[in-house]
Amino acid sequence: MIIAIDGTTSSGKGTLAKRLAAHYRLPHLDTGLLYRAVAASALTKGIGVQDERECALLAEHIELSDFDERELRGAGVGAAASVVASLGAVRRALFELQRRFALKEGGAVLDGRDIGTVIAPDADVKLWIDASVEERARRRFKELSGMGEDVTQESVLAQLRERDARDAGRKDAPMKPADDAVWIDTTALDPDQTLAKAVEIVEAKRLVLKPKAKAPAKPRAKKQPKV
Ligand code: DC
């Protein structure tokens, strides 16, 4: 079973993806970390985050285990990742890795912006996670100030708006819900409630997906011994 989770920044999609993967014992890939890793690598090497050719070369050899996840999650890397993610050649360079993950035997959970539309349009379950921009800013501010970053709620709100506009407005694989995605608005939901809603949606989908039980074979008439 492939579960594709897309949505806006700080909507709770990452937490949900992690918990849903644990619930169904499926491997999980946070695809945002790939773009963050390319951005972090470019920043370290002094490569411009708008340099499509050089960033694509970095993307071709990106290895998540080479990075410290905490550093990747910082606000500076996030803003640079949003620029890097708008480069078509970078997206193409990261496609195969994500596609292979989606096709893991037994299934997988992937979260990002274009999973249901580009990476796994064939996903069994597609979720679109969103929340009001004010609530997302409140969550992101809490997360960043908890990491010791010097931010205000207003600056976080402005950055979120800018990121939303760039992610949704780019030419290649813009952030958008797949036509067949089920929406969850997490503005008034905590992580447990979000998980419960998602499990409900996945279970409903699984009922439809379950292979139909074969009708029992009719007993064959026994051959009469020839006399
Ligand atoms: O989910 P995140 O904040 O870690 O993502 C970082 C950036 O990468 C964000 O600006 C959107 C982009 N991204 C993307 O374009 N496609 C994905 N599948 C995942 C993330």
Residues whose N, C-alpha, C, O or C-beta is under 5 A from the ligand:
A	BS01	DC	T9 T31 G32 L33 Y35 G78 A81 S82 A85 D111 G112 R113 D114 D167
